[in-house]
Amino acid sequence: MTATIKTGYTTLKTAASKRNVTTTGKHALYTKPGTVKGAKLVASKALMKTFGTYTTKDAQTYADTTKNPSHKGSTYYFRAYGYKVTNTGSVYYRVVSMNKKYRGYVYGGKKIGKFSGGLKSAKTTSAVTTYNHANEAVGIAVPGILWNVVPYTQYPTKKLGQMKETTTTSLPHAAKFKIVKAAKRTREGDVFDYIVSTGQYHYAGWVKASYIRSYTDIDTD
């Protein structure tokens, strides 16, 4: 029997970072709650399972190539931001993938704010307490990218700038920073440093730790 909507679209109010989810593959992604008339398939259960699965082999592929297998990695975490409830009491969450490529509704259980069914809560990063260059001035090596968040572990992810060898670089070669904290991505296992500029420039954001250098080793020309 086709379901109807009992509770119309409602925005989730909990902290955004508490609404990061991974997909289980038990339910597909639809344009509307899946049991409602007119719902169209966005991503099959098999594809949703792929999104939510990340193996040791996948991590090794990333470590070797800096690229994830197709439909894998942090870019395929999802952020839940709203929901609808059907007349059967089923909660369908409105979600979007961290890379913005997939968006729709997926069954998430029968309790608002608690993810089950096709979704489960995801811890996308963990804190790193010991890291290199903790007490010294640092710079960004080419082609390091400055991000607003640890990339694709929060939504939205935005590139704030990139260090390039040319004079058209969006980050000044001479920019000097200090490291405030660090975090490791759960899936890829790579570390990102949160840096804040200490000189004349005003930048702050996350950079992959492998692109952080002692400032004395940076070519500032």
C-alpha positions as CSV (number, residue, x, y, z in Angstrom):
1,M,0.0,0.0,0.0
2,T,1.2,3.5,-0.9
3,A,2.0,5.6,2.2
4,T,1.1,9.2,2.7
5,I,2.9,12.0,4.4
6,K,1.8,12.6,8.0
7,T,4.5,15.2,9.0
8,G,5.7,17.5,6.2
9,Y,9.3,18.5,5.7
10,T,10.9,19.6,8.9
11,T,14.5,20.8,9.4
12,L,16.6,19.0,11.9
13,K,17.8,21.3,14.7
14,T,20.6,19.2,16.3
15,A,24.2,20.3,15.9
16,A,25.3,19.8,12.3
17,S,28.3,17.6,13.2
18,K,25.9,15.2,15.0
19,R,24.1,14.6,11.7
20,N,26.9,13.1,9.8
21,V,25.8,9.7,8.6
22,T,27.0,6.7,6.7
23,T,24.7,4.5,4.5
24,T,24.0,0.9,5.4
25,G,22.7,-0.3,2.0
26,K,19.5,-1.7,3.7
27,H,17.4,1.0,1.9
28,A,17.7,3.0,-1.3
29,L,17.8,6.8,-1.8
30,Y,14.7,8.4,-3.4
31,T,13.5,11.8,-4.5
32,K,10.6,11.4,-2.0
33,P,10.1,9.0,0.9
34,G,10.3,5.7,-0.9
35,T,6.8,4.4,-0.1
36,V,5.1,7.6,-1.2
37,K,3.5,7.8,-4.7
38,G,5.8,9.4,-7.2
39,A,9.1,8.6,-5.5
40,K,11.9,8.0,-8.0
41,L,15.1,6.1,-7.4
42,V,18.3,8.2,-6.9
43,A,20.7,5.5,-5.6
44,S,20.0,1.8,-5.3
45,K,20.6,-0.3,-2.2
46,A,23.7,-1.7,-3.7
47,L,25.1,1.7,-4.4
48,M,24.2,2.9,-1.0
49,K,26.0,-0.1,0.4
50,T,29.1,0.8,-1.6
51,F,28.9,4.4,-0.3
52,G,29.0,3.2,3.3
53,T,31.7,0.5,3.0
54,Y,35.3,1.3,3.3
55,T,37.8,-1.5,3.7
56,T,41.5,-1.8,4.6
57,K,42.1,-2.5,0.9
58,D,40.3,0.8,0.0
59,A,42.5,2.7,2.5
60,Q,45.6,1.1,1.0
61,T,44.5,2.2,-2.5
62,Y,44.2,5.7,-1.2
63,A,47.5,5.6,0.5
64,D,49.2,4.3,-2.7
65,T,47.5,6.6,-5.2
66,T,45.9,9.5,-3.1
67,K,42.7,8.4,-4.9
68,N,39.7,6.4,-3.6
69,P,38.0,3.6,-5.5
70,S,34.8,4.6,-7.3
71,H,32.0,5.7,-4.9
72,K,34.2,5.3,-1.8
73,G,35.8,7.5,0.8
74,S,34.9,10.6,2.8
75,T,33.2,12.2,-0.1
76,Y,30.4,9.6,0.3
77,Y,29.5,10.3,3.9
78,F,26.2,12.0,4.0
79,R,24.7,14.9,6.1
80,A,21.1,14.6,7.3
81,Y,19.3,18.0,7.4
82,G,15.6,17.3,7.4
83,Y,12.9,14.7,7.5
84,K,9.3,13.7,6.7
85,V,7.2,11.1,8.5
86,T,4.7,8.9,6.7
87,N,1.3,7.7,8.1
88,T,3.0,4.4,9.1
89,G,5.3,6.3,11.4
90,S,8.4,5.8,9.2
91,V,10.9,8.6,9.3
92,Y,12.6,9.4,6.0
93,Y,15.6,11.7,6.3
94,R,16.6,14.2,3.7
95,V,20.3,13.7,3.1
96,V,23.1,15.0,0.8
97,S,26.5,13.4,0.1
98,M,29.5,15.4,1.2
99,N,30.5,15.9,-2.4
100,K,26.9,17.1,-3.2
101,K,26.5,14.5,-6.0
102,Y,23.6,12.6,-4.3
103,R,20.6,14.1,-2.5
104,G,17.3,12.6,-1.5
105,Y,15.3,10.7,1.1
106,V,16.3,7.5,2.8
107,Y,14.4,5.4,5.4
108,G,16.0,6.1,8.9
109,G,13.8,4.2,11.4
110,K,10.8,5.3,13.4
111,K,12.4,7.7,15.9
112,I,13.2,11.2,14.9
113,G,16.8,12.1,15.5
114,K,18.0,8.5,15.9
115,F,19.4,7.0,12.8
116,S,18.7,3.4,11.8
117,G,17.4,1.5,8.8
118,G,19.3,2.9,5.9
119,L,21.6,5.2,8.0
120,K,23.8,5.2,11.0
121,S,25.7,7.9,12.7
122,A,29.3,8.4,11.5
123,K,32.4,9.7,13.3
124,T,34.2,11.2,10.3
125,T,37.4,12.3,12.1
126,S,39.3,11.8,15.3
127,A,41.5,14.2,17.1
128,V,45.3,13.9,16.8
129,T,47.1,15.0,20.0
130,T,50.7,14.7,18.8
131,Y,51.9,16.2,15.5
132,N,54.9,17.7,13.8
133,H,55.8,21.4,13.9
134,A,53.7,21.9,17.0
135,N,55.7,24.7,18.4
136,E,57.2,26.5,15.4
137,A,56.1,28.7,12.5
138,V,55.0,26.8,9.4
139,G,54.2,27.4,5.8
140,I,52.2,25.6,3.1
141,A,54.2,23.7,0.4
142,V,53.0,23.5,-3.2
143,P,50.4,22.3,-4.1
144,G,48.8,22.4,-0.6
145,I,45.1,23.4,-0.3
146,L,43.5,25.3,2.5
147,W,40.0,24.0,3.4
148,N,37.3,25.4,5.6
149,V,36.9,21.9,7.2
150,V,38.7,18.6,7.1
151,P,37.7,17.9,3.5
152,Y,34.4,16.0,3.1
153,T,34.1,15.1,6.7
154,Q,31.7,18.1,7.3
155,Y,29.2,19.8,5.1
156,P,29.7,21.9,3.2
157,T,33.4,21.5,2.2
158,K,35.0,24.6,0.6
159,K,38.4,25.2,-0.9
160,L,39.7,28.5,0.6
161,G,42.9,28.7,-1.5
162,Q,45.8,26.7,-2.9
163,M,49.5,27.3,-2.9
164,K,51.0,27.4,-6.4
165,E,54.5,28.1,-7.7
166,T,53.2,30.9,-9.9
167,T,52.6,34.5,-8.8
168,T,48.9,34.0,-9.4
169,T,48.7,31.7,-6.3
170,S,45.6,32.2,-4.2
171,L,47.7,31.8,-1.1
172,P,50.8,34.1,-0.7
173,H,54.1,32.3,-0.7
174,A,55.2,34.2,2.4
175,A,52.2,33.4,4.5
176,K,53.3,32.3,7.9
177,F,51.1,30.1,10.2
178,K,51.0,28.2,13.5
179,I,49.3,24.9,14.0
180,V,46.4,25.0,16.5
181,K,45.1,21.4,16.3
182,A,45.1,18.3,14.0
183,A,42.6,15.6,13.0
184,K,42.7,12.3,11.2
185,R,40.1,11.2,8.6
186,T,38.4,8.0,9.7
187,R,38.3,6.4,6.3
188,E,41.4,7.6,4.5
189,G,43.5,7.8,7.6
190,D,45.3,11.0,6.5
191,V,46.0,13.8,8.9
192,F,45.1,17.5,8.5
193,D,46.4,20.4,10.5
194,Y,44.3,23.4,11.5
195,I,46.5,26.5,10.9
196,V,46.1,30.2,11.6
197,S,48.2,32.9,10.0
198,T,50.5,34.8,12.4
199,G,51.8,37.5,10.1
200,Q,50.3,40.2,7.9
201,Y,47.9,37.8,6.1
202,H,44.6,36.6,7.6
203,Y,44.0,33.0,6.8
204,A,42.8,30.0,8.8
205,G,41.8,26.5,7.8
206,W,42.8,22.9,7.4
207,V,45.7,21.7,5.3
208,K,46.9,18.2,4.7
209,A,49.8,17.6,7.1
210,S,52.0,16.3,4.3
211,Y,52.0,19.9,2.8
212,I,53.0,21.6,6.1
213,R,56.7,22.6,6.3
214,S,58.8,24.5,8.8
215,Y,58.7,28.1,7.7
216,T,62.4,28.2,7.3
217,D,62.1,25.6,4.5
218,I,59.4,27.6,2.6
219,D,60.4,29.5,-0.6
220,T,58.8,32.8,0.2
221,D,59.6,34.5,-3.2
